[in-house]
Amino acid sequence: MAIVELPENVGVTKLDEVVSWCRKNSLWPMPYATACCGIELMATGASKHDIARFGAEVFRFSPRQCDLMIVAGRVVMKMMPVLQRIWQQMHEPKWCISMGACASTGGLFDTYSVVQGIDRFIPVDVYVPGCPPRPEQLIQSIVDLQEKIQQEGKIWGREFDAPSRQQPKRALQE
Ligand code: SF4
Protein backbone atom coordinates (compact mmCIF):
# COMPACT_ATOMS: atom_id res chain seq x y z
CA MET A 1 0.00 0.00 0.00
CA ALA A 2 1.36 3.38 -0.95
CA ILE A 3 2.01 5.80 1.89
CA VAL A 4 1.08 9.34 1.01
CA GLU A 5 3.01 12.05 2.76
CA LEU A 6 0.89 15.00 3.80
CA PRO A 7 2.03 18.59 3.50
CA GLU A 8 3.10 20.21 6.77
CA ASN A 9 -0.02 22.33 7.05
CA VAL A 10 -2.46 19.42 6.70
CA GLY A 11 -3.69 17.40 9.67
CA VAL A 12 -5.91 14.33 9.87
CA THR A 13 -8.30 13.69 12.74
CA LYS A 14 -11.74 12.28 13.50
CA LEU A 15 -14.88 14.39 13.34
CA ASP A 16 -15.73 13.24 16.87
CA GLU A 17 -12.48 14.72 18.12
CA VAL A 18 -13.10 18.06 16.43
CA VAL A 19 -16.67 18.33 17.71
CA SER A 20 -15.60 17.41 21.25
CA TRP A 21 -12.77 19.93 21.06
CA CYS A 22 -15.24 22.66 20.10
CA ARG A 23 -17.68 21.64 22.82
CA LYS A 24 -15.13 21.51 25.59
CA ASN A 25 -13.72 24.92 24.75
CA SER A 26 -17.06 26.68 24.58
CA LEU A 27 -18.85 25.67 27.77
CA TRP A 28 -21.59 28.09 28.75
CA PRO A 29 -22.27 27.80 32.47
CA MET A 30 -25.66 28.10 34.11
CA PRO A 31 -24.90 29.33 37.63
CA TYR A 32 -27.16 27.90 40.31
CA ALA A 33 -25.69 29.62 43.33
CA THR A 34 -27.72 29.46 46.49
CA ALA A 35 -25.27 30.13 49.30
CA CYS A 36 -21.69 30.96 50.27
CA CYS A 37 -20.15 28.75 47.56
CA GLY A 38 -21.73 31.15 45.11
CA ILE A 39 -19.30 33.86 46.20
CA GLU A 40 -16.38 31.64 45.20
CA LEU A 41 -18.15 30.94 41.92
CA MET A 42 -18.34 34.69 41.29
CA ALA A 43 -14.66 35.05 42.23
CA THR A 44 -13.82 32.37 39.66
CA GLY A 45 -15.35 34.51 36.95
CA ALA A 46 -13.69 37.72 38.14
CA SER A 47 -10.42 39.14 36.82
CA LYS A 48 -8.04 37.54 39.33
CA HIS A 49 -8.89 33.97 38.35
CA ASP A 50 -10.53 34.63 35.00
CA ILE A 51 -12.41 31.54 33.93
CA ALA A 52 -12.36 32.97 30.39
CA ARG A 53 -8.91 31.44 29.97
CA PHE A 54 -10.71 28.09 29.72
CA GLY A 55 -13.48 29.21 27.42
CA ALA A 56 -16.17 28.93 30.07
CA GLU A 57 -16.86 32.52 31.02
CA VAL A 58 -20.14 33.09 29.22
CA PHE A 59 -22.49 32.78 32.17
CA ARG A 60 -26.07 32.77 31.03
CA PHE A 61 -29.24 32.93 33.03
CA SER A 62 -31.34 31.31 30.38
CA PRO A 63 -31.12 27.49 30.55
CA ARG A 64 -31.69 27.13 26.83
CA GLN A 65 -28.39 28.87 26.17
CA CYS A 66 -26.35 26.85 28.64
CA ASP A 67 -24.71 23.46 28.65
CA LEU A 68 -22.92 23.45 32.02
CA MET A 69 -24.85 23.58 35.25
CA ILE A 70 -22.75 24.66 38.24
CA VAL A 71 -24.59 24.06 41.50
CA ALA A 72 -22.87 26.12 44.17
CA GLY A 73 -24.34 25.88 47.64
CA ARG A 74 -26.98 23.96 49.49
CA VAL A 75 -30.23 23.12 47.79
CA VAL A 76 -33.33 22.97 49.93
CA MET A 77 -36.23 20.67 49.07
CA LYS A 78 -38.41 23.60 48.03
CA MET A 79 -35.85 24.64 45.42
CA MET A 80 -35.29 21.16 44.01
CA PRO A 81 -38.20 21.33 41.50
CA VAL A 82 -36.73 24.60 40.22
CA LEU A 83 -33.29 23.04 39.81
CA GLN A 84 -34.78 20.04 38.02
CA ARG A 85 -36.79 22.22 35.69
CA ILE A 86 -33.76 24.31 34.76
CA TRP A 87 -31.76 21.12 34.17
CA GLN A 88 -34.46 19.70 31.92
CA GLN A 89 -34.65 22.94 29.95
CA MET A 90 -30.94 22.95 29.19
CA HIS A 91 -30.12 21.51 25.81
CA GLU A 92 -28.16 18.29 25.28
CA PRO A 93 -25.37 17.48 25.58
CA LYS A 94 -25.05 19.07 29.00
CA TRP A 95 -22.93 18.59 32.08
CA CYS A 96 -23.12 19.33 35.77
CA ILE A 97 -20.55 20.32 38.38
CA SER A 98 -21.51 19.96 42.02
CA MET A 99 -19.54 22.63 43.87
CA GLY A 100 -18.92 22.27 47.57
CA ALA A 101 -19.88 19.91 50.35
CA CYS A 102 -23.47 21.14 50.59
CA ALA A 103 -24.36 20.54 46.94
CA SER A 104 -22.66 17.15 46.92
CA THR A 105 -23.78 15.77 50.27
CA GLY A 106 -25.87 18.29 52.15
CA GLY A 107 -22.75 19.29 54.07
CA LEU A 108 -23.32 20.11 57.68
CA PHE A 109 -27.03 20.55 57.06
CA ASP A 110 -28.08 17.02 57.91
CA THR A 111 -31.73 17.89 58.07
CA TYR A 112 -34.99 16.98 56.37
CA SER A 113 -35.27 20.26 54.50
CA VAL A 114 -31.91 20.12 52.71
CA VAL A 115 -31.19 17.84 49.74
CA GLN A 116 -28.48 15.39 50.81
CA GLY A 117 -26.69 15.47 47.47
CA ILE A 118 -28.03 16.80 44.18
CA ASP A 119 -26.98 13.59 42.39
CA ARG A 120 -30.11 12.00 43.82
CA PHE A 121 -32.05 14.10 41.35
CA ILE A 122 -29.79 15.14 38.48
CA PRO A 123 -26.63 13.50 37.08
CA VAL A 124 -23.36 15.01 38.25
CA ASP A 125 -20.13 14.81 36.23
CA VAL A 126 -17.62 16.37 38.62
CA TYR A 127 -17.74 16.91 42.37
CA VAL A 128 -15.69 19.71 43.90
CA PRO A 129 -14.87 19.12 47.57
CA GLY A 130 -14.51 21.88 50.11
CA CYS A 131 -16.47 24.31 52.21
CA PRO A 132 -16.20 26.44 50.21
CA PRO A 133 -13.91 25.24 47.41
CA ARG A 134 -11.43 27.81 46.20
CA PRO A 135 -11.73 29.21 42.66
CA GLU A 136 -8.66 27.18 41.66
CA GLN A 137 -10.56 24.00 42.55
CA LEU A 138 -13.52 25.00 40.42
CA ILE A 139 -11.20 25.80 37.53
CA GLN A 140 -9.55 22.40 37.96
CA SER A 141 -12.98 20.74 37.85
CA ILE A 142 -13.72 22.52 34.57
CA VAL A 143 -10.39 21.32 33.17
CA ASP A 144 -11.22 17.76 34.31
CA LEU A 145 -14.65 18.03 32.70
CA GLN A 146 -13.08 19.25 29.47
CA GLU A 147 -10.86 16.17 29.48
CA LYS A 148 -13.89 13.96 30.00
CA ILE A 149 -15.76 15.65 27.14
CA GLN A 150 -12.77 15.20 24.85
CA GLN A 151 -12.37 11.53 25.73
CA GLU A 152 -16.03 10.47 25.70
CA GLY A 153 -17.57 12.88 23.22
CA LYS A 154 -19.19 11.75 20.00
CA ILE A 155 -20.51 13.96 17.25
CA TRP A 156 -24.19 13.30 18.00
CA GLY A 157 -23.73 13.40 21.77
CA ARG A 158 -25.32 9.93 22.06
CA GLU A 159 -23.09 8.99 24.98
CA PHE A 160 -25.23 11.37 27.00
CA ASP A 161 -28.38 9.37 26.27
CA ALA A 162 -27.26 6.74 28.79
CA PRO A 163 -30.04 5.86 31.27
CA SER A 164 -27.90 7.10 34.15
CA ARG A 165 -27.98 10.58 32.61
CA GLN A 166 -31.70 10.52 31.93
CA GLN A 167 -32.95 10.04 35.44
CA PRO A 168 -36.70 10.35 35.67
CA LYS A 169 -38.06 13.09 37.86
CA ARG A 170 -38.01 11.78 41.39
CA ALA A 171 -40.50 12.54 44.10
CA LEU A 172 -39.08 14.76 46.79
CA GLN A 173 -40.54 12.56 49.53
CA GLU A 174 -40.35 8.79 49.45
S1 SF4 B 1 -20.17 23.98 51.29
FE1 SF4 B 1 -19.68 25.48 52.90
S2 SF4 B 1 -19.33 27.37 51.77
FE2 SF4 B 1 -20.45 25.99 50.37
S3 SF4 B 1 -22.62 26.49 50.65
FE3 SF4 B 1 -22.11 24.83 52.06
S4 SF4 B 1 -21.62 25.87 54.01
FE4 SF4 B 1 -21.49 27.41 52.36
Boltz pocket constraint, residues with backbone or C-beta under 6 A from the ligand:
constraints:
  - pocket:
      binder: B
      contacts: [[A, 35], [A, 36], [A, 37], [A, 38], [A, 72], [A, 73], [A, 74], [A, 99], [A, 100], [A, 101], [A, 102], [A, 103], [A, 107], [A, 130], [A, 131], [A, 132], [A, 133]]
      max_distance: 6.0
